[in-house]
Amino acid sequence: MPDYIKADPRMEKVWIEAVTDMARLNILSKTDTGTVEAYCILLERMRRLQASVMAAGETYFSKTKTGPRYYKNPDVDILIKTMQQLKIYAVELGITPASRGNVPSLLQADLFDRGNESKNKWSGFGARVN
């Protein structure tokens, strides 16, 4: 984990959550560090921007020479772009529901606890129907 991520408790939490999930799915390798880093930066940025938009609103009011006018909050566009980038990284890391479907079923075995269906409330979730 990069030092600047360790220094920010929110980013450190995002890193730990992402790495823990990917390790559990057995889809993590040391070469993924940069991609995980970018994902964490984007996820934390998205959360900050969302909080900003919720606090300030999606639009703001301004008086002009021709009368009152509403403008779009610039953070809305940045938030949308950040979400688009975040999705790309999440897919690359195999941590979206759709991209997890591309992970071989043997790697997902502990997620669904195959063979212990009677104890697992998630058994059958995501099962393929022929």
Rosetta silent file (secondary structure, phi, psi, omega in degrees, C-alpha in Angstrom):
SEQUENCE: MPDYIKADPRMEKVWIEAVTDMARLNILSKTDTGTVEAYCILLERMRRLQASVMAAGETYFSKTKTGPRYYKNPDVDILIKTMQQLKIYAVELGITPASRGNVPSLLQADLFDRGNESKNKWSGFGARVN
SCORE:     score description
SCORE:     0.000 S_00000001
   1 L     0.000  127.759  178.510    0.000    0.000    0.000 S_00000001
   2 L   -61.205  148.677 -176.762    1.457    3.373   -0.990 S_00000001
   3 H   -58.282  -40.541 -177.674    2.361    5.699    1.898 S_00000001
   4 H   -67.599  -25.288  175.339   -0.066    8.440    0.870 S_00000001
   5 H   -75.008  -40.322  176.364   -2.920    5.926    0.998 S_00000001
   6 H   -60.640  -32.769 -176.716   -1.828    4.804    4.476 S_00000001
   7 L   -74.268  -17.376 -178.857   -1.848    8.461    5.547 S_00000001
   8 L  -112.049  107.743 -176.365   -5.520    8.927    4.603 S_00000001
   9 H   -55.409  -35.230  179.750   -7.836    6.733    6.708 S_00000001
  10 H   -67.977  -43.300  179.814  -10.636    6.873    4.115 S_00000001
  11 H   -70.448  -35.340  177.516   -8.354    5.775    1.286 S_00000001
  12 H   -61.926  -40.585  178.609   -6.740    3.127    3.475 S_00000001
  13 H   -62.839  -44.189  178.822  -10.210    1.682    4.188 S_00000001
  14 H   -60.652  -44.994  179.890  -11.024    1.594    0.453 S_00000001
  15 H   -58.741  -50.612 -177.185   -7.682   -0.135   -0.254 S_00000001
  16 H   -61.390  -43.613  178.884   -8.237   -2.778    2.436 S_00000001
  17 H   -61.216  -47.227 -177.899  -11.802   -3.474    1.266 S_00000001
  18 H   -64.260  -48.174 -176.990  -10.759   -3.821   -2.381 S_00000001
  19 H   -66.197  -38.673  178.816   -7.706   -5.964   -1.700 S_00000001
  20 H   -62.505  -46.203  179.300   -9.592   -8.187    0.754 S_00000001
  21 H   -63.637  -44.237 -178.086  -12.371   -8.868   -1.761 S_00000001
  22 H   -68.027  -37.027  178.033   -9.966   -9.528   -4.606 S_00000001
  23 H   -65.930  -39.826  179.046   -7.806  -11.809   -2.462 S_00000001
  24 H   -61.807  -35.949  179.213  -10.905  -13.738   -1.365 S_00000001
  25 L   -85.195   -1.199  179.499  -11.807  -14.280   -5.015 S_00000001
  26 L    60.043   41.312 -179.651   -8.202  -15.248   -5.750 S_00000001
  27 L  -122.517   23.425 -176.093   -7.900  -12.596   -8.468 S_00000001
  28 L  -111.790  135.207  174.472   -5.147  -10.470   -6.925 S_00000001
  29 L  -137.800  160.188 -178.113   -1.539  -10.338   -7.998 S_00000001
  30 H   -60.543  -26.409  179.799    1.361   -8.033   -7.145 S_00000001
  31 H   -73.129   -9.175  179.582    1.233   -6.605  -10.654 S_00000001
  32 H   -84.864   -1.409 -173.471   -2.237   -5.214   -9.883 S_00000001
  33 H   -53.850  -48.394 -179.096   -0.885   -2.632   -7.412 S_00000001
  34 H   -63.951  -39.110  179.255   -1.112    0.342   -9.777 S_00000001
  35 H   -68.275  -41.444  177.197   -4.594   -0.599  -10.921 S_00000001
  36 H   -63.934  -41.131  178.538   -5.775   -1.059   -7.332 S_00000001
  37 H   -59.408  -47.560  179.203   -4.194    2.292   -6.456 S_00000001
  38 H   -63.252  -41.340  178.061   -6.050    4.051   -9.281 S_00000001
  39 H   -59.535  -45.192 -179.399   -9.307    2.324   -8.288 S_00000001
  40 H   -64.161  -42.004  177.911   -8.929    3.505   -4.681 S_00000001
  41 H   -60.192  -47.388 -178.141   -8.184    7.078   -5.756 S_00000001
  42 H   -66.327  -40.727 -179.788  -11.234    7.122   -8.008 S_00000001
  43 H   -64.732  -43.655  178.583  -13.556    5.545   -5.436 S_00000001
  44 H   -66.774  -38.975  176.775  -12.553    8.035   -2.751 S_00000001
  45 H   -61.701  -43.379  179.623  -12.850   10.913   -5.260 S_00000001
  46 H   -60.223  -43.492 -179.790  -16.337    9.715   -6.213 S_00000001
  47 H   -64.125  -41.978  178.179  -17.400    9.641   -2.562 S_00000001
  48 H   -64.251  -44.888  179.942  -16.050   13.158   -1.923 S_00000001
  49 H   -64.543  -40.805  179.164  -17.717   14.534   -5.048 S_00000001
  50 H   -62.231  -42.266  178.014  -21.023   12.878   -4.218 S_00000001
  51 H   -63.378  -39.419  179.121  -20.953   14.426   -0.742 S_00000001
  52 H   -64.490  -45.452  179.999  -20.154   17.814   -2.297 S_00000001
  53 H   -65.258  -39.719  179.106  -23.010   17.569   -4.804 S_00000001
  54 H   -65.439  -36.639 -179.210  -25.427   16.468   -2.096 S_00000001
  55 H   -74.469  -43.385 -174.126  -24.400   19.417    0.098 S_00000001
  56 H   -93.254  -21.384 -176.366  -24.347   22.101   -2.610 S_00000001
  57 L    94.902  162.189 -179.808  -26.954   20.698   -4.991 S_00000001
  58 L   -78.358  -19.268  177.982  -26.728   19.791   -8.661 S_00000001
  59 E  -131.834  162.674  173.386  -27.437   23.380   -9.661 S_00000001
  60 E  -138.216  156.738 -174.333  -26.750   26.793   -8.219 S_00000001
  61 E  -102.391  140.082  176.567  -28.434   30.143   -8.586 S_00000001
  62 E  -144.181  143.032  175.098  -26.740   33.333   -9.714 S_00000001
  63 E   -85.138  134.394  177.055  -27.969   36.839  -10.442 S_00000001
  64 E  -125.334  174.312  178.929  -27.023   38.103  -13.886 S_00000001
  65 L   -60.885  -30.702 -178.194  -27.624   41.335  -15.797 S_00000001
  66 L   -93.433    1.854  179.100  -30.562   39.685  -17.551 S_00000001
  67 E   123.981 -174.900 -178.317  -32.031   38.250  -14.364 S_00000001
  68 E   -68.002  147.787 -179.494  -31.659   35.152  -12.231 S_00000001
  69 E  -146.474  143.086  175.968  -30.054   32.099  -13.769 S_00000001
  70 E  -101.940  139.975  178.387  -29.393   28.521  -12.693 S_00000001
  71 E  -124.382  152.641  176.055  -26.122   26.807  -13.520 S_00000001
  72 E   -77.579  135.839  175.248  -25.057   23.199  -13.264 S_00000001
  73 L   -62.792  123.963 -179.100  -22.668   22.470  -10.421 S_00000001
  74 H   -59.514  -25.622  178.884  -19.305   21.638  -12.119 S_00000001
  75 H   -64.220  -22.670  178.828  -18.805   18.806   -9.625 S_00000001
  76 H   -63.762  -46.771  178.774  -21.654   16.935  -11.329 S_00000001
  77 H   -64.412  -41.444  179.359  -19.635   16.536  -14.549 S_00000001
  78 H   -64.710  -39.526  178.179  -16.506   15.583  -12.635 S_00000001
  79 H   -61.875  -45.959  179.902  -18.547   13.039  -10.649 S_00000001
  80 H   -60.843  -46.375  179.067  -19.953   11.483  -13.823 S_00000001
  81 H   -63.695  -39.567  178.360  -16.485   11.199  -15.400 S_00000001
  82 H   -63.355  -41.777  178.907  -15.066    9.755  -12.198 S_00000001
  83 H   -63.731  -38.929  178.229  -17.828    7.135  -12.091 S_00000001
  84 H   -64.309  -43.666  178.249  -17.120    6.170  -15.698 S_00000001
  85 H   -65.879  -40.678 -179.626  -13.410    5.778  -14.970 S_00000001
  86 H   -60.572  -41.346  179.437  -14.140    3.882  -11.760 S_00000001
  87 H   -61.779  -41.174  179.363  -16.272    1.374  -13.647 S_00000001
  88 H   -59.601  -46.879 -179.957  -13.434    0.723  -16.093 S_00000001
  89 H   -67.567  -39.019  179.364  -11.011   -0.020  -13.259 S_00000001
  90 H   -62.500  -40.992  177.467  -13.564   -2.130  -11.363 S_00000001
  91 H   -64.985  -44.443  178.934  -14.130   -4.263  -14.467 S_00000001
  92 H   -58.637  -36.887 -178.263  -10.371   -4.600  -14.997 S_00000001
  93 H   -84.592   -7.285  178.416   -9.978   -5.770  -11.412 S_00000001
  94 L    74.598   31.200 -176.376  -12.883   -8.226  -11.692 S_00000001
  95 L  -114.789   16.500  170.454  -14.859   -6.665   -8.849 S_00000001
  96 L  -100.480  156.966  178.713  -18.146   -5.855  -10.567 S_00000001
  97 H   -55.049  -42.286 -178.641  -20.946   -8.446  -10.610 S_00000001
  98 H   -68.529  -42.676 -177.883  -20.633   -8.841  -14.391 S_00000001
  99 H   -72.645  -27.472  175.077  -16.838   -9.112  -14.426 S_00000001
 100 H   -65.001  -27.960  177.199  -16.900  -11.632  -11.555 S_00000001
 101 L   -64.529  -18.629  178.037  -18.956  -13.808  -13.885 S_00000001
 102 L   -88.054   -8.896  177.542  -15.842  -14.062  -16.050 S_00000001
 103 L   -77.817  130.319 -179.484  -13.786  -15.443  -13.155 S_00000001
 104 L   -52.159  143.894 -174.578  -13.612  -19.239  -13.461 S_00000001
 105 L   -60.179  -27.382  178.341  -16.096  -20.971  -11.177 S_00000001
 106 L   -63.603  -33.488  179.148  -13.304  -22.757   -9.296 S_00000001
 107 L   -73.954  -22.371 -179.559  -12.074  -19.370   -8.075 S_00000001
 108 L   -92.032   -0.177 -173.340  -15.582  -18.514   -6.893 S_00000001
 109 H   -54.576  -45.068 -178.284  -16.051  -21.754   -4.974 S_00000001
 110 H   -71.205  -23.945  177.405  -15.495  -20.246   -1.522 S_00000001
 111 H   -64.623  -40.438 -177.351  -17.838  -17.358   -2.360 S_00000001
 112 H  -102.703   -4.165  178.235  -20.724  -19.761   -2.872 S_00000001
 113 L    50.959   51.966 -178.414  -19.413  -22.524   -0.574 S_00000001
 114 L   -59.477  139.114 -177.805  -20.225  -25.193   -3.129 S_00000001
 115 L    96.612  -12.685  179.481  -20.808  -28.563   -1.552 S_00000001
 116 L  -124.946   38.391 -173.269  -22.313  -26.986    1.580 S_00000001
 117 L   -56.723  -32.603 -177.270  -25.536  -25.707    0.024 S_00000001
 118 L   -67.696  -23.299 -178.304  -27.648  -26.598    3.049 S_00000001
 119 L   -98.945  -12.144 -171.231  -25.624  -24.190    5.243 S_00000001
 120 L  -107.013  114.389 -179.386  -25.154  -21.393    2.749 S_00000001
 121 L   -66.492  -17.036 -179.184  -27.985  -18.886    2.262 S_00000001
 122 L   -93.807    0.571 -178.129  -26.309  -17.761   -0.983 S_00000001
 123 L   -60.097  138.466 -177.903  -26.245  -21.212   -2.572 S_00000001
 124 L    88.125  -19.162  177.797  -27.725  -21.091   -6.006 S_00000001
 125 L   -65.401  120.929  179.948  -27.175  -17.330   -6.283 S_00000001
 126 L    83.659    5.291  179.312  -25.670  -16.785   -9.695 S_00000001
 127 L   -65.954  143.802  179.338  -26.138  -20.401  -10.712 S_00000001
 128 L   -80.636  138.999  176.893  -26.393  -20.965  -14.426 S_00000001
 129 L  -107.060  126.336 -178.666  -29.671  -22.234  -15.787 S_00000001
 130 L   -87.022    0.000    0.000  -29.373  -24.482  -18.827 S_00000001
